[in-house]
Amino acid sequence: MDRRHSRHIVPRLLDTITAVIACISVTVSCVKDGTCEIPTMPDSIDNVFIIYMAGKDNGLASAMRDNMSDFCSGYVPEGYNSNILLAYEELTNSSSPTRSYLTRIYRHCGTLVRDTVVTYPVTSIGATAETLEDVLNEARSRFPAKSYGLLVSSHGTGWLPKGFYSDPDSYEDSMGGGREMARRLTDTEEWVPYVEKWQDPSLPPVKSICQDRALVGGQMVSYEMNIQEFAGAIPYTLDYIIFDCCLMGGIEVAYELKDVCDRIIFSPTEVLSLGFNYDTMGQHLLGDSEPDLEGVARDYYNRYAAMSGDYQSATVTLVDCSRLEPLAEACRQIFSNHREELDALDGTGIQEYFRFGDPVWQGGHLFYDHWFYDLRDIAANAGASDTELDLLDTALDNCIIYKAATEKFIGVSIDRYSGLSMYLPGNGSRYLDSFYRNLAWDAATGLVSLSGTGAGK
């Protein structure tokens, strides 16, 4: 597959200062007398778009650099524009302590400029709630605007507890039903032991909600966030969030974020490491007074639909979080009315969005990821009536603005696509059930908390 190689445009602080000085001193036709004046801030700000890239030694730094280069090769607003582009970048292939930066990116007199807004210390980790909250607060305090949007680029594991996806056997002592927790990690712990998730090297790499890795006391560890931590780190309501991460397109994620975010773009399956279509993203999000989120989602799908082989792999959904309550009510009724049938489902014949359904041992660790199934297909297989499914379909249609999926995702057939994934308790575990009961979606629907004899009990 052809891959455009773009230069790395993530300069250090000195490079940024040099770029600004060069831009200010250059002579071009920006004003009538032929000189380029110092850029001025707009009188008022409509939209602030924050690109948040957590790529500390997690295998994605190079891809993220390409993504930023692609973005900056497309539309970037002028310095005086009422739309503002910010980027937090922690991009390094080293686990050693490194600085990260929040920069403002804009064009001035035909030159791309990056102004350093905040320089973060080497102790700062992007894949933590503390850093995310600080970046969002800095964006609002320095650039007060009518609305704010966020793109998160890193690894992602949906609603799962941090650390679980890459090393489930350390949480549970066996593959059978009634498994016990071998180790419990609390939300207060900053990191989990790092385990490299096995991937077939012959297949396209994926962005397997943030994840950074670092050396702590000589041990390689992983910094991650549970979805509750991520939601709690958002200090004000965002207009939208775009997850350029794997497996984030679940109802659990959307419902957990509904009070801090109006709209979300995400993928129920994994996301190839090439990521979203960054070279057209700026025009969609910053080229007008209102962001065109549907255009971002459509470009992402079209990019991969035009590819071939395993690279023709993408699922994408744009959801309106303000319209999720009717969906929760429709699901609550189905879960309650068909409790026994729901608990008996083991995943057979249900649309899945994962690739490792059977256990695979690699490097002394057990890998499997059968925790993401299609929401509507679960309801249909649980025996929901035509009337119940009609109400469910209406709720899905009302909250999903756009959805699209290729026929397969790296060998997984996408035959039925509601746009949202969901946990299936009958093919889950005691540990996951315990964690799931703390999610807002379970409180609203009783998927796990009202379960009776699911296989994970």
C-alpha positions in Angstrom: 0.0 0.0 0.0 1.3 3.5 -0.9 2.1 5.6 2.2 2.8 9.3 2.0 5.9 10.1 4.0 5.6 13.5 5.6 8.2 15.5 7.4 8.2 15.7 11.2 6.9 19.1 12.1 7.0 18.8 15.9 9.8 21.3 16.7 11.4 21.9 20.0 10.9 25.2 21.8 13.9 26.8 20.1 12.7 25.7 16.7 9.3 27.2 17.5 10.8 30.6 18.5 12.9 30.6 15.4 9.9 29.9 13.2 7.9 32.7 14.8 10.8 35.2 14.3 11.3 34.1 10.7 7.6 34.5 10.0 7.4 38.0 11.5 10.5 39.2 9.6 9.7 37.8 6.2 8.6 40.2 3.5 5.4 39.0 1.6 2.3 40.5 0.3 0.2 40.3 3.5 -0.6 44.0 3.8 -0.6 46.9 1.4 2.9 48.1 2.0 4.3 44.7 1.4 5.5 43.9 4.9 4.4 41.1 7.2 3.0 42.4 10.4 3.0 40.7 13.8 -0.1 38.5 14.0 -2.9 39.6 16.3 -5.4 37.6 18.2 -9.0 37.7 16.9 -11.4 40.0 18.8 -13.6 37.0 19.7 -13.1 33.2 19.4 -15.8 30.9 17.9 -14.2 27.5 18.1 -11.1 26.0 19.7 -10.0 22.6 18.4 -7.6 20.7 20.6 -5.6 17.8 19.2 -4.4 15.6 22.1 -1.7 13.0 21.2 -0.5 10.7 23.9 2.3 8.7 22.2 5.0 8.0 24.7 6.8 4.9 23.7 3.6 3.1 22.8 4.4 2.3 19.1 2.3 5.2 17.7 4.6 8.2 17.8 5.7 7.9 14.2 2.2 7.5 12.9 1.0 10.5 15.0 3.8 12.7 13.6 2.6 11.8 10.1 -1.0 12.6 11.2 0.1 16.1 12.4 2.1 16.7 9.3 -0.9 15.7 7.2 -3.2 18.0 9.2 -0.8 21.0 8.7 -0.5 20.3 5.0 -4.3 21.0 4.8 -6.3 23.9 6.1 -4.9 25.7 9.1 -6.5 29.0 10.2 -4.7 32.3 10.0 -3.5 33.9 13.2 -6.3 36.4 13.2 -9.0 33.8 12.5 -11.8 33.3 15.0 -11.1 29.6 15.1 -8.1 28.4 17.1 -6.0 25.2 16.6 -4.2 23.8 19.6 -2.1 20.6 19.9 -0.8 18.7 22.9 1.9 16.4 21.7 3.8 13.8 23.7 5.5 12.0 20.8 8.6 9.9 21.6 9.8 6.4 21.0 11.6 6.5 24.3 10.4 5.5 27.7 12.8 8.0 29.3 11.5 11.2 30.8 10.8 13.8 28.1 9.0 17.1 27.9 5.7 17.6 26.1 4.1 20.8 24.8 0.8 22.5 24.2 1.2 24.7 21.1 -1.0 27.0 19.0 -0.7 26.3 15.3 -1.7 28.9 12.7 -0.7 30.4 9.4 0.8 33.8 9.0 1.9 35.4 5.8 2.0 32.1 4.1 4.1 30.4 6.8 3.0 27.8 9.3 3.7 29.0 12.8 3.7 27.0 16.1 3.6 29.1 19.3 4.4 27.3 22.5 1.6 27.9 25.0 2.7 25.5 27.8 5.9 23.5 28.3 5.1 20.4 30.5 7.8 18.9 32.8 9.4 15.5 32.1 7.2 14.1 34.9 4.0 14.9 33.0 2.3 11.9 31.4 -0.3 12.5 28.6 -2.3 9.3 29.4 -3.4 10.6 32.8 -6.5 12.5 33.9 -4.3 15.2 35.5 -2.6 16.2 32.3 -5.7 16.0 30.2 -7.6 18.2 32.6 -4.7 20.7 32.7 -4.6 20.9 28.9 -8.3 21.5 28.7 -8.2 24.2 31.4 -5.3 25.9 29.8 -7.2 26.0 26.5 -10.2 27.7 28.0 -8.3 30.2 30.2 -6.0 31.3 27.4 -8.5 31.1 24.5 -12.0 31.8 25.8 -14.4 30.6 23.1 -18.0 29.8 22.3 -17.2 26.0 21.9 -14.4 23.5 22.3 -13.7 20.3 20.4 -11.2 17.6 21.3 -9.4 14.9 19.2 -7.8 12.1 21.2 -5.1 10.0 19.4 -3.5 7.1 21.2 -4.4 3.5 22.0 -7.9 2.8 23.2 -9.7 -0.1 24.9 -13.3 1.2 25.2 -14.9 0.9 28.6 -12.5 -1.8 29.9 -10.5 -1.2 33.1 -7.1 0.1 32.6 -4.6 -2.6 31.9 -7.2 -5.4 31.4 -7.1 -5.5 27.5 -3.4 -6.3 27.2 -3.2 -8.7 30.2 -6.6 -10.1 31.2 -5.1 -13.3 32.7 -3.5 -11.2 35.4 -6.9 -10.1 36.6 -8.5 -13.5 36.4 -7.1 -16.9 37.2 -8.7 -19.1 34.6 -10.7 -19.1 31.4 -13.7 -20.9 32.8 -16.9 -19.5 34.3 -16.8 -18.4 37.9 -13.2 -17.2 37.6 -11.8 -15.2 40.5 -9.8 -12.0 40.5 -6.1 -12.8 40.7 -5.2 -9.2 41.2 -7.3 -6.0 41.7 -6.1 -2.6 40.6 -7.8 0.4 42.1 -8.7 3.7 40.3 -6.2 5.4 42.6 -3.2 3.6 41.2 -1.4 5.7 38.6 -0.1 2.8 36.4 -0.4 -0.9 35.7 2.4 -3.3 34.7 3.0 -3.1 31.0 2.4 -6.1 28.7 2.9 -5.9 25.0 -0.3 -6.9 23.2 0.5 -9.5 20.6 -0.3 -8.6 17.0 0.2 -10.6 13.8 3.1 -8.7 12.1 1.7 -9.6 8.6 -1.5 -7.6 9.3 -1.9 -3.8 9.3 -0.9 -2.2 12.7 -3.7 -0.8 14.8 -4.2 1.8 17.6 -4.8 -0.9 20.1 -8.2 5.7 26.7 -4.8 6.7 26.1 -1.8 4.6 26.8 1.8 5.7 27.5 4.6 3.5 28.8 7.5 4.5 30.9 10.2 3.1 33.2 9.3 3.4 36.9 11.8 1.9 39.3 13.3 -0.2 36.6 9.9 -1.7 35.7 8.2 -1.0 32.4 4.7 0.3 33.2 1.6 1.5 31.4 -0.2 4.7 32.1 -3.9 4.5 31.1 -7.3 6.0 32.0 -10.5 4.3 32.8 -13.5 5.9 31.0 -14.7 7.3 34.3 -11.4 8.9 34.9 -11.4 10.3 31.4 -14.9 11.8 31.8 -14.0 13.2 35.2 -11.0 15.0 33.7 -13.2 17.1 31.4 -13.8 20.3 33.3 -16.5 21.8 31.0 -18.8 20.6 28.3 -17.2 19.9 24.9 -19.0 20.4 21.7 -17.5 17.2 20.4 -14.8 14.5 20.9 -13.1 12.5 18.1 -11.5 9.3 19.3 -8.7 8.3 16.9 -8.3 5.2 19.1 -9.4 1.5 19.0 -12.7 0.1 20.3 -14.1 3.3 21.7 -17.4 3.1 19.8 -19.4 1.6 22.6 -22.6 2.7 24.2 -20.8 2.6 27.5 -18.3 5.2 26.4 -21.0 7.5 24.9 -23.2 7.3 27.9 -20.4 7.9 30.4 -19.5 11.1 28.4 -23.0 12.4 27.7 -22.9 15.0 30.4 -19.5 16.5 29.3 -19.7 16.2 25.6 -22.5 16.9 23.0 -21.3 14.7 20.1 -18.7 11.9 19.6 -17.0 10.3 16.6 -15.6 6.9 17.3 -15.1 3.3 16.1 -16.6 0.1 17.5 -13.7 -1.9 16.0 -10.1 -1.1 16.2 -8.6 1.7 14.1 -5.7 1.2 11.8 -2.5 3.1 12.8 -2.9 5.4 9.8 -5.7 7.0 11.7 -8.3 9.5 10.5 -8.1 11.5 7.3 -6.1 14.4 8.8 -5.4 16.3 5.7 -9.0 17.3 5.2 -9.9 17.6 8.9 -8.9 21.2 9.4 -11.3 22.4 6.7 -14.2 20.5 8.2 -13.5 21.6 11.8 -12.0 25.1 11.5 -12.9 26.3 8.0 -16.3 27.7 9.0 -18.1 29.0 12.1 -19.6 25.5 12.7 -17.6 22.3 12.6 -18.7 19.7 10.0 -18.4 16.5 12.0 -20.3 14.4 9.5 -17.7 15.4 6.9 -14.9 14.2 9.2 -16.6 10.8 9.8 -17.4 10.4 6.1 -13.9 11.2 5.0 -12.5 8.6 7.4 -14.8 5.9 6.0 -14.2 6.8 2.4 -10.4 6.7 2.9 -10.4 3.1 3.9 -13.3 2.0 1.7 -11.1 3.0 -1.3 -8.3 0.8 -0.1 -7.8 -2.9 -0.8 -7.1 -6.1 1.2 -6.8 -5.8 5.0 -6.4 -2.0 4.7 -10.1 -1.8 3.6 -11.1 -1.9 7.3 -13.1 0.8 9.1 -16.1 1.4 11.2 -17.2 4.8 12.3 -20.2 6.4 14.1 -21.1 10.0 14.9 -23.5 10.1 17.9 -25.6 12.9 19.5 -25.1 12.4 23.2 -28.1 14.6 24.0 -30.4 11.9 22.6 -29.2 8.8 24.4 -31.9 8.7 27.1 -34.6 7.1 24.8 -32.0 4.5 23.8 -31.3 3.7 27.4 -35.0 3.4 28.1 -35.5 1.1 25.1 -32.6 -1.1 26.2 -33.7 -1.2 29.8 -37.1 -2.6 28.8 -35.5 -5.2 26.6 -33.0 -6.3 29.2 -35.7 -6.5 31.8 -38.3 -8.4 29.7 -35.7 -10.9 28.3 -33.4 -11.3 31.2 -33.1 -15.1 31.1 -32.5 -15.1 27.3 -30.0 -12.3 27.6 -28.0 -14.1 30.3 -27.8 -17.2 28.3 -26.2 -15.6 25.3 -22.6 -16.6 24.8 -21.8 -14.6 21.7 -22.6 -17.3 19.1 -24.1 -15.7 16.0 -23.9 -12.2 17.4 -22.1 -9.5 15.4 -18.7 -9.0 16.9 -16.2 -6.1 16.6 -13.1 -7.9 17.9 -10.5 -10.1 16.3 -9.2 -12.3 19.2 -12.3 -14.2 20.3 -10.4 -17.4 21.2 -7.6 -17.4 23.8 -4.1 -17.1 22.4 -1.0 -17.6 24.5 2.0 -15.4 23.5 5.0 -14.7 25.6 3.5 -16.3 28.7 0.4 -14.2 28.6 -3.2 -15.0 27.6 -4.8 -12.7 24.9 -8.4 -12.6 23.9 -10.8 -9.6 23.5 -14.4 -10.9 23.2 -16.0 -7.9 25.0 -17.4 -5.9 22.1 -20.6 -7.0 20.4 -23.2 -5.1 18.4 -25.8 -3.5 20.6 -28.9 -4.1 18.4 -27.8 -7.6 17.5 -27.6 -8.5 21.2 -31.2 -7.3 21.7 -32.4 -9.2 18.6 -30.7 -12.4 19.8 -32.1 -12.0 23.3 -35.6 -12.4 21.8 -36.8 -8.7 21.7 -40.2 -8.5 20.0 -40.8 -6.6 16.8 -42.4 -3.8 18.8 -39.4 -3.6 21.1 -37.0 -3.6 18.2 -38.9 -0.8 16.5 -38.6 1.3 19.6 -34.9 0.5 19.7 -34.4 1.3 16.0 -36.1 4.6 16.4 -33.9 5.5 19.4 -30.8 4.5 17.5 -31.8 6.5 14.4 -32.5 9.5 16.5 -29.1 9.6 18.3 -26.8 8.3 15.5 -26.1 11.1 13.0 -23.9 9.1 10.7 -22.5 5.5 10.6 -20.6 3.5 8.1 -18.7 0.3 8.0 -16.6 -1.7 5.4 -17.6 -5.3 4.8 -14.8 -6.5 6.9 -12.3 -5.3 9.5 -9.1 -7.3 9.1 -11.0 -10.6 8.5 -13.9 -9.9 10.9 -17.1 -9.7 8.8 -19.3 -6.7 9.5 -22.7 -8.1 8.5 -24.9 -6.1 10.9 -23.9 -2.6 12.0 -26.0 -0.6 14.4 -23.2 1.8 15.0 -22.6 1.0 18.7 -20.9 -1.9 20.5 -21.9 -3.3 24.0 -20.6 -5.7 26.6 -22.2 -9.2 26.6 -22.4 -10.4 30.3 -23.0 -14.0 29.2 -19.5 -14.0 27.6 -17.9 -11.8 30.2 -16.4 -12.4 33.6 -16.9 -11.7 37.3 -14.1 -9.1 37.3 -15.6 -7.2 34.4 -19.1 -7.5 35.8 -17.9 -5.9 39.0 -16.3 -3.1 37.2 -19.2 -2.7 34.8 -21.6 -2.0 37.7 -19.9 1.3 38.3 -20.7 2.5 34.7 -23.5 5.0 34.1 -24.9 2.7 31.3 -25.4 -0.1 33.7 -27.1 2.2 36.3 -29.5 3.3 33.5 -30.3 -0.1 32.0 -29.3 -2.8 34.5 -27.5 -4.8 31.9 -25.2 -6.4 34.5 -26.6 -5.2 37.9 -30.0 -6.9 37.2 -28.5 -10.0 35.7 -29.3 -13.4 37.1 -27.2 -16.3 36.0 -25.0 -15.0 33.2 -21.9 -17.0 32.4 -19.7 -14.4 34.0 -21.4 -14.7 37.4 
